[in-house]
Amino acid sequence: MPSLPNSGDEGGAPPSPSPSPPPPPGAHRVVVAHRLPLRADPNPDAPHGFDFTLDPHALPLQLSHGVPRPVVFVGVLPSAVAESVQASDELAADLLARFSCYPVFLPAKLHADFYDGFCKHYMWPHLHYLLPLAPSYGSGGGLPFNGDLYRAFLTVNTHFADRVFELLNPDEDLVFVHDYHLWAFPTFLRHKSPRARIGFFLHSPFPSSELFRAIPVREDLLRALLNADLVGFHTFDYARHFLSSCSRVLGLSNRSRRGYIGIEYFGRTVVVKILSVGIDMGQLRAVLPLLETVAKANEIADKYRGRQLMLGVDDMDLFKGIGLKLLAMEKLLESRADLRGQVVLVQINNPARSLGRDVDEVRAEVLAIRDRINARFGWAGYEPVVVIDGAMPMHDKVAFYTSADICIVNAVRDGLNRIPYFYTVCRQEGPVPTAPAGKPRQSAIIVSEFVGCSPSLSGAIRVNPWNVDDVADAMNTALKMSDGEKQLRQEKHYRYVSTHDVVYWAQSFDQDLQKACKDNSSMVILNFGLGMGFRVVALGPSFKKLSPELINQAYRQTGNRLILLDYDGTVMPQELINKAPSEEVIRTLNELCSDPTNTVFVVSGRGKDELAEWFAPCDEKLGISAEHGYFTRWSRDSPWESCKLETHFNWKNIAGPVMKHYSDATDGSYIEVKETSLVWHYEEADPDFGSCQAKELQDHLQNVLANEPVFVKSGHQIVEVNPQGVGKGVAVRNLISTMGNRGSLPDFIFCVGDDRSDEDMFEAMSSPSRAFPETAEIFPCTVGNKPSLAKYYLDDPSDVLKMLQGLTVPPTQQQPAASRPPVSFENSLLDD
């Protein structure tokens, strides 16, 4: 695994302008993308050899419309400028002052390794489901993972973070990060500015977890996105793949609340947003009425008069399915001889975004298929397939959109693809020479089901691009579609596209980023980890790590102590196969019980017989509260007491078969039968399927047990049914009440647990009706830094044992705080 680069890596450090400019006054939005939204036209008489203007077609500029001003853009210069202009303070200051563009200066080789090497020939193919299966597979578009190229990728991301940090006011500014080129950026900016408010939007597909897990640095990349506050995707499919990868690789779960999906990550909630990017309606409407647009539309109408025009507009790359589209056209003309001479497919190929053998091969294949089709089915004055290669003026392209009867997007994989959106607006608002004045506009769209825009186009004909017959049938369907059907589909698409433009996207993303960051300023932030393993631990203003000094002092000054310990995940790690207590746990509990002023209880959801067997070697004074407090034993020799509830267990005859059904259907799950409860475990099942089945089971049980005296709850990879009125909170209150009746109310309570059931104990500690003195020293403590009713936290079970062992050590033998090693979150259970 390559090590993290730093600015001193040989050949990696660009000449950095210094000093940094002062941050612009007031709160602003910092839009970070690979390239600045600038055009640069050579001019020897200009101060820097180029005339700069804002590029209205640049997506980062379009996506800044609708957000509060001021907006600052950070990125590299246009390639022509970067190759010929030296980095300078003067150029940076000039572009910042005139265009709010702050350039990142990179050496040519570093940028080539970053962009052409790692981004375009490793990440981009991988995100589009192309795996480098062999070292020679690079000719097909994807390169094997290369540590040097990855190091270049990280180096560039650090330089971007350095540049943004120079401008940043972390308490007010919002940072918008665009696309996979800057995937590692959130980690490096978070390291420099722990309170930075960061939103990341992935414009490419996020592959299924099976594909993503093949990336050697998968953990680094997932943690990088989780260092943002908001992570956005075009479609739910992409978000679902991201959530599944987080679950399978990092062991992180997610939850949905009030329409938002969140991932709990070291005390922070990372919000996942789903909203596809729209088009710039203002820019398009400015081009539609131009004389050049109208003239070109009339030219196209004259050229293809009497024929139906199908249009494809694609970048020249492996994944746009251009060759498959042409093969479908060939199949159509083979099967429908009557369409020969009646239909034309115009394919506009935009320039490739990167050069390579793969692009050359795609271009050669497309031209060969075109020539074959035209030779078979064409004649003088009729070419069934017209391929237009290279850059085309915007007004010419708009004219083709307005003139085409059918738009075809046949990509085998694409992040969004806005071509159908452009087509829809142009057909609605553009000059259509063949449409009589006042006639409702019509359109037909054929779209690949593997394209991000497909879910939003409910009136489109969806196809599998790999099935040439399927695409040919869709072409035939579109050609035969009635005018009324085309009109209805056009109206439906236009309503969506016109209301979900770039302004709508920007405002929505901005608002949700503000909501996601609303608690950043009030949190206590701790930094942990190095390099790509860096993350912050966010604590609430009253939530802090329990220090030995604090609890030891209270322990020594009190004389009637109650110590309450959950078992699984608290004194013993969850992931162990052998769940029985270790010798260290037994020894620690015996040391605590040996003090006559201590009352020690294990409070667990496990069955009483199992707990009694496990803790038989313990001191006879150890108390056990089993099955969430339904059974209690004050010492080894005392009898088990059950809670005074009038209940029956006939409900087991209803819940048992339901659980068995889900257990049979879910490989790796099993049922635990206790005297008072039933528990369905799925920790060994597939994470996604197990979680889905658990939600279904919980709903099913709540429905069939609605009239029974029980409650159904979910916990850490379990679904459990318990009698009503039973819980750890009730158990703790009963223990304290019994101690009070015996004339020995506790003046010190240390209560530790790790999951949802233990929150009942913490609530009992803070309840106004608590039955212990106001002067008592209370230490409710959760395991792992996460949202909790507890006031304190410890990192993991080993930390809990050290804390318990420290209580029994005389003050003269305790290790001074300064000499103890610093606490690390590297082995936190949250890392699972």
Buried (B, 14 or more C-beta within 10 A) or exposed (E): EBEBBEEEBEEBBBEBBEEBBEBBEEEBBBBBBBBBBBBBEEEEEEEBBBEBEBBBEBBBBBBBBBBEEEBBBBBBBBEBBBEEBEBBEEBBEBBBEEBBBBBBBBBEEBBEBBBBBBBBBBBBBBBBBBBBEEEEBBEBBBBBBBEEBBBBBBBBBBBBBBBBBBBBBBEEBBBBBBBBBBBBBBBBBBBBBBBBBBBBBBBBBBBBBEBBBEBEBBBBBBBBBBBBBBBBBBBEBBBBBBBBBBBBBBEBBBEEEEEBBBBBBBBBBBBBBBBBBBBBBEBBEEBBEBEBBBBBBBBBBEEBEEBBBBBBBBBBBBBBBBBBBBBBBBBBBEEBEEBBBBBBBBBBBBEBEBEBEBBEBBBEEBBEBBEBBBEEBBEEEEBBBBBBBEEBEBBBBBBBBBBBBBBBBBBBBBBBBBBBBBBBBBBBBBBBBBBEEEEEBBBBBBBBEBBBBBBBBEBBBBBBBEEBEBBBBBBBBBBEBEEEBBBBBBBBBBEBBBEBBBBBBBBBBBEBBBEBBEBBEEBBBBEBBEBBBBBBBBBBEEBBBBEBEBBBEBBEEBEBBBBBBBBBBBBBBBEEEEEEBBEEBBBBBBBBBEBEEBBBBBBBBBBBEBBBEBBEBBBEBBBBBBBBBBBBBBBBEEEBBBBEEEBEBEBBEBBBEBBEEBBEEBEEBBBBEBEBBBBBBBBEBBBBBBBBBBEBBBEBBBEBBEEBBBBBBBBBBBBBBBBEBBBBBBBBBBBBEBBBEEEBBBBBBBBBBBBEBBBBBBBBBEEEEBBBEEEBBBBBBBBBBBEBBBBBBBBBBEBBBBBBBBBBEEEEEEEEEEEEEEEEBEEBBBBE
